Amino acid sequence: MEIVFSQVSDTAPRAGTCRYAPEKRRTTVADVVESTASLEDLRPLPHPRIKLQGQVEQSPELTPASLMQLTTGFWSFKSFAAAVELELFTKLSNLGSATLEAASEALGMPDRPTDLLLAACASLGLLEKTGNEYRNAPVAEEFLVVGRPYYFGGFVRFCDQREYPAWHRVVQALRTNRPATWDPETQDSPFAAEDPVMMALFWEAMYSISTFTARALGDSYDFAAHNRLLDVGGGQGAFPIELCRRYPHLSATVFDLPHVCDLAEDKIAESGLGNVLDTTAGDFLDDQPLPSGYDVILLSMILHDWDEASNRQLLAKCYAALPPGGAVVVCELVLNPERTGPPAAALMGMNMLIETEGGKNYSETEYTTWLLEAGFEQPRVVPLAAAGANAAIVAVKG
């Protein structure tokens, strides 16, 4: 069997972008997964036509298999979340490896449910099995063992305890245009210090995602031209910690709410970078100007939490705070101009319906338009490959 891809292009190729040639051609898998230079090119690939040996080309039978996968997606998440809640990966790490019976004893569960959970986690690539013994797969050993530096289990528990129940009310959120995880009548924002689940799980949960997204940003965008970075809404400081490690000449400040700055100061102390990193408490949504004296301002995974008016106001404050030649870096899961994908950005937008009053994931076109209308020049898109962002939009104050 051979697979033939065909594509008809109605536009000429642009420099620096990946386009299929206008004529029908045979394409290897490697050709299909070429990187793109702009989110404009992140469109679904055409379905392949399948040609059986010695037969004419046939279209594949349409089946509900993809719908079945969509429908049962929660099976994977809830099995994963249960394993995290039971600290399966931590216990297997302590044991090194374990038989079904040893795992049952460690979990305090009967053999049957333990057997089912182990099989599910192995099928998801979280466990490996040799003979009759299970052990953590490398990704589980690195990120799902309690106490590891980049423990990801907090994010899993946050989604399981806060967002999953709220998604049961997604139709209500769609009809009322109101968040489902908190009540705007009694709470100022989803990031309030009074929210116990947010304080217990969210900030720590975001640290692992932010750390690796920051590394991707540092690899893709050169901060060598900058000296002082202001991370607006910087959370626990994962971005400045990673960027200052990669660029030793760089110093940085986390600007966030007072209770978040307290958390960031702990992480900064742990990093050993207290000589180049500090915090400044404030609310970037109030009427006060942003701190000045910085030549680059980072807005990472911030703008999707707020409505267009709030974002435009924040970009205007960034412009006012920067010196001529200073840059703003917007790091986000960005939609393509048509707002048809990629899925990570589009589905995060749905999650913003659940979590925020006015937030949504925006397109490359929207971000560049806001930046230009705020006075910035030369906006450009820097593609990223990270859990927290697929692009950075960089613009300069003239």
HELIX and SHEET records of a PDB file:
HELIX    1   1 VAL A   29  VAL A   32  1                                   4    
HELIX    2   2 LEU A   39  ASP A   41  5                                   3    
HELIX    3   3 ALA A   65  THR A   71  1                                   7    
HELIX    4   4 GLY A   73  GLU A   85  1                                  13    
HELIX    5   5 LEU A   88  LEU A   95  1                                   8    
HELIX    6   6 LEU A  100  LEU A  107  1                                   8    
HELIX    7   7 ASP A  111  SER A  123  1                                  13    
HELIX    8   8 PRO A  138  PHE A  143  1                                   6    
HELIX    9   9 GLY A  153  PHE A  158  1                                   6    
HELIX   10  10 CYS A  159  GLU A  163  3                                   5    
HELIX   11  11 TYR A  164  TRP A  167  1                                   4    
HELIX   12  12 VAL A  170  THR A  176  1                                   7    
HELIX   13  13 PRO A  196  VAL A  197  1                                   2    
HELIX   14  14 MET A  198  PHE A  202  3                                   5    
HELIX   15  15 TRP A  203  SER A  220  1                                  18    
HELIX   16  16 PHE A  223  ALA A  225  5                                   3    
HELIX   17  17 ALA A  238  ARG A  246  1                                   9    
HELIX   18  18 PRO A  258  SER A  271  1                                  14    
HELIX   19  19 LEU A  303  ASP A  305  5                                   3    
HELIX   20  20 GLU A  308  ALA A  321  1                                  14    
HELIX   21  21 PRO A  343  GLU A  355  1                                  13    
HELIX   22  22 GLU A  364  GLU A  373  1                                  10    
SHEET    1   A 3 GLU A   2  VAL A   4  0                                        
SHEET    2   A 3 ARG A  49  LYS A  51 -1                                        
SHEET    3   A 3 GLU A  57  GLN A  58 -1                                        
SHEET    1   B 3 ALA A  98  THR A  99  0                                        
SHEET    2   B 3 GLU A 133  ASN A 136 -1                                        
SHEET    3   B 3 LEU A 127  THR A 130 -1                                        
SHEET    1   C 7 LEU A 277  ALA A 281  0                                        
SHEET    2   C 7 SER A 251  ASP A 256  1                                        
SHEET    3   C 7 ARG A 228  VAL A 232  1                                        
SHEET    4   C 7 VAL A 296  SER A 300  1                                        
SHEET    5   C 7 ALA A 327  GLU A 332  1                                        
SHEET    6   C 7 ALA A 391  LYS A 397 -1                                        
SHEET    7   C 7 PHE A 376  PRO A 383 -1                                        
END                                                                             
